[in-house]
């Protein structure tokens, strides 16, 4: 890990993410473009994407993370699915999880049991709100309600499910001077440096406030607010009540499938390249890399490209997300042997259907 990434995300022992704030529906869409996939790789993080992908046939899912705390969280979610069932796992993700955690404690690995024994207070608001980033976002929304739009106004707007009505409401009531000023301040380099330290100053582009404002405008005016789980989590640290407003792995359509396939989830705490080096050639159908390459040097991307080219089956899909729009492609497809080709059509499609607020710049590649 680079010094900059280490500084920005503090100690690896801290649980950073209680949930994945990337749209898992995009990963499901991409995997469904494959012919009979059998093995999928994703970054573990909060486990939402890995668990959602368990709904795809009998695929095995390898979920990796360099943070033992993140692996402990995904392990706990998986044990809840396995021993208490989908309905209980869902409740543990969205409400006080302490009692549910105690019921599966005997089934957890020593590392996971020790972690949650020491941090039981962090899960009182649900597993999906137990990370440092989740807490920090909740603090920022309190300021939003004080200075921009009240919580009542926000709930009214985010409760709309007609896109045409949302567009009208956004223009006439939401996009006031307080909103525009908040966008400039909250996503400015100065504010992010104060919140996250000098690392943010090195990483955040000067025009980040414009990028984030455009993203939020798109989310508010292109998709139903009421059924966007990523929007509701960002503003309220909770989901709308309807089934359609939940991330895939918490929906009734997917939950029982995940419960049935939970044994197909393999959790590993290791660096991605180090793990891939030990995998058989042409054995992986999908690589969900999240935005891990955004904060790492080009040398790491080159080594990762070599391993993906070796491990990917012909036609395998490689999904790279990013928070910041890249000046150069993450993988160099001009080198020989390359092993990858850029798929512009899938990249555009992924960006078009993504409902999330952050990591929605895409580069999609195919293994050859």
N, C-alpha and C positions, 0 to 999 in steps of 0.2 A: 504494500500500500504506500502511496506517495505521502510525503510529509504534509502536503496541503490537505489531502483527504483525511489523514489522521487528525489534523488540527480541527478541521471543520466538524467532523463527526465524533470528536472527543475520544473517550476510551472505548475499545471494542467490548468491554464488559458491560457497558450500559445498553439497555434495550432502547433502541432508537425508534423503532416503528412497531406499533401495535397492529397495524394493518398495511396493506399495499394500496397506495393511492394511485395506482395505474389501473386502467380499465381492463379487467380480465376478459371481458367479452371480446376484445380484440385478439387476445391469445387463442380463445376458443375458435374464432373465425379463421385465424391463420392455420391452426392445427387441422381444421376441417377442410382445408385446401389440399391436404396430404392424402395419398393413397395408402390406406391401411397402416397408419403409424403404430409403432409398438413401444418406443422409448422416447421420452421427452425430458429435456433438461431445463430447469429454471433457477433463477436466484430465489432463495427462500424468503428473505425479508420477513413480512408478517404472515406469510403462508397463504394469502388469499388466492393468488394465481395458481400455486401448486395444487391446492385443494380443488379449485374450480376445474382444473384439467383432469382430475380423477374421474370426471363424469364422461370422459371420452373413451368409450369401449373398455378394453382391458389393458390400456396403456400403463406402463410403469413410469413413475415420475421420480426423477432424481432432483432433489432440491438442495442447493448448496448455499452456504453463507460463511464468511470468515468470522462472524460473530457468534460465539457460543450462546449468548443471550437470545439472539434471534432464532437459533435452532431450538432452544428450549421452549420458546413460545409456540413454534410450529408443531413441535412434539406434543405439547399440551393440547393444542387444538385437535390434533390427529387422535390422541387418546380419548378425548371427549367423543369424537365421532365413533370411534371403535367400541367403547365400553358403555357409553350412555346414550348414543344415538344422535341422529341429526337434530331433532327438536331441541335437545338439551345443549348440544354444541352451539346451536344458534343462539340460545338464551345466554350462554356464557360469553359469547362474543359481544353481545349488545347490552348486557346488564351485569349486575354484581356477580363475579365469577368465583368468589372465594369458596363457597360451599361446593360448587361443581368441581373445582380444583382439588378439594380435599377428598372427593369421592374417587378420583383416579390417581391420587398421589402414589399409591402402591405400585402402579403400572408405569410410572415415569422412571427415566434413567436417573442415576444418582445426581448427575449434573443439573438436570431440569428440576428435580425435586428440591435440591439445595437452592437453586435460584429463586423459585417461587416461595419457598419457605422464608427466605430473606426479604422478599419483595411482595408479600401478600397484599399489602395496602394498595399497591399500584393497580390491582385488577378489580377494585371495588366498583369501577365504572365500566366494566366489561373489558375483555381481552383486546378488543379493537381500539381501546383508548388508553392502553397501558404504556405506551412508548413516550420517550422524551419529546419527539416531534409532535405527537398528538397533544400533549400537554401544552406545548408552546403555541400551537395553533389555536387552542381553546382560549388561551390568554389574549391572543391578538383579536379574536372575535369579540371579546368583551369590550375592547377599545372601540371596535367597529360600531357596536351598538350604542356606545356613548356619543360618538362624534360623527357618524355617517348616517346609518339607518337604524332605527330601534329594532329590537328583536321581534316586535309585533309586525312591523313593516316587512322585515326580512322573511318571516314565516308566511306572510301573505303572498309575497312575490314568489318564494320558492315552492309554494303550494300550487302554483298554476301549472296546468298540464297541456295547455293549448299554445303552440309556438307563436302563432300570430298574435294572440293576446299578450304573450310575454314580450314580444318585440315592441308592441305599442306601449306597454307598461314601462319597459326599459327606457324608451326614448322620452316619455312624458314625465315619469316620476322617479325612476331609479338613478338615471345618469345626471345627477345634479352636480353642483360645484364641489360639494363635500366628497362625493364619490370620486370625481376626477383628481382632487387633491390627495385623497387617501391612496389612490393608485400610484401617484408620483412619489409619495413619502414611503409607503410600506414596502415597495419594491425598488427603492433607490439603493445605490451602492453604499451610501453613507449609513442608512438605516440598517441594512443587512450586515454591514461591518460592525456596527454597534451591537447587534443581536448575536452574531456568530463569530466575531473576531476577525483578525486580519486575513484569515484564509478566504473569507467571502469577498474581500476587496480584490483578491487575485483572480477569483473565479467568475464573479458576476460581471456580465457585459454592461457597458454604460447605458444601453437602451433597454435594460431588462424591465423597467416599469412599463414601457410601451408594449413589450412582448406579452407581459402578464395581463395588461388591460385588454389587449386584443384577444387573448385566450378566454378571459372571463366574458367578454362580449359574445364571443362565439358560443360558449357553453350556455349562456342565458338566452340566446336568440336562435339557436339551431336545434336544440334538444329540449324535451320536456323537463322542466325543473322538478316537477313532483316525483318523477321516476329516475332521477339521477342520484345514485347513492354517494358519489364522490363529491357532489355539490353539497348535499345535506351534511355529510361528515365534516366538510371543511367549515361550515358555518355553525352547525349545531352539535357536533360531536355525537351524532345519533343518526339513525335512518328514518325515513318516512315509513309509515306503518304498513303500506301495501307491499305485497310480495314482489311486484315488479320493480319496486324502489330499492331492492337489496342487491348487493353484489352476487354474482352467479352462485357461489358455493353456499349461500344462505337462503337461496330460493327453493321453494318446494319442488320445482322441476328437477333440480340438480342434487339436492341434499341426500335423498335415498340412494342415488347412484354412487355418490361419494362415500357414504357409509358402507356400501357393499364393496367398494374397491379400495378402502383405506389401507389395506395391507400392501398395496402396490406403491406406496409412498416410501421413498428412501431418503433419509436426511443425513447430510454430511457437513461437518464443519471443517472446511478446507478451502484453500485458494483454488480458483477455477482452473487455471493452467495446470497446477500440480495434480489436480484430480483427473483432468482430461488426459494427461500423459499416461495414466494407468488404464484407460479404457480401450476396448478393442476397436480396431479400425472399422469404419462404416457401420456403426452400431447405434447412432442417435438420429432421430427424425426431426427433432425441433430443439432449437436453442433460444430460450427466452432470457436474454442477457440484461434486461432492465436498462439502467443507465450506468452500469459499473465502469464503462470505458470513458465516461465523461471526465472523470477526475484522475485518470491514470495516464502515464506517459505513452507516446506513440510506440515505444519499444514493446510495451506490454501488449498493445493491440496487435502488433505484428506476430508476436509469439502465439497469441490466442488464435489468430487467423490460421496459423499453421496447424494447430491442434484441431480446430473446427473442421478444416479441410480434410484432415486425416480421419476424424471420428464420425463425420456426417455421412449418412447414406446419400446416394445420388438423389438430388431433388429435395433434400432436407431444407427446412426453412430456418433462417437465422434472423431473429428480431432484435434490433438495437433501438432503444429509446434514448431520448436526451431531453433535458430541461432547457438547455441553451441550443439555439440553432448553430450547427457546426459549419465552419468555413470550408473544411475539407472532409471528404468521406472518411468514415472510421476505419474501413478496410481498403487496402490498396489492391484493386482488382487488375492492375496492369503488370504485376510481378508474375514471374513464371517459376514453378507452377503455382497458380493462384488458389485454385480449389473453390472459389466463390465467384458468383456473378450477381450484380445488383439487380433487384427486381423493382423497377420504378412503379409499375402498376399496383403491386401489392403495397408498396410504401404509401402511395397516394390513398389507396383504399383504407389502409389502417388509420391514417391521419383523419380521414373523412368521418369514420364511425366512432372515433375515440371521444369519450365524454369526460375525461379526466381534466384536472386543472393544471397539472405540472409536466409530467414526462410524456408529452405528446408530439414531439418531433420524432419521425421514424426513418430508419434505414432498414429495409428488408433485403436479405440476400438469399440466394439458393446455392446449395452445394452441388458441385459437378463431379 
